[in-house]
């Protein structure tokens, strides 16, 4: 099982996926939800 670690850096959300980092900018919660169902990923979203 993979784990996505999400960190808030200023106004951009950086998501680390198994050592890979990308900007969580245009990725919606809906996409993450589908990703979670298909890849058995574990993630959490800060609603701040």
Buried (B, 14 or more C-beta within 10 A) or exposed (E): EEEBEBEEEEEEBBBEBEEEEEEBEEEEEEEBEEBBEEEEBEBEEEEE
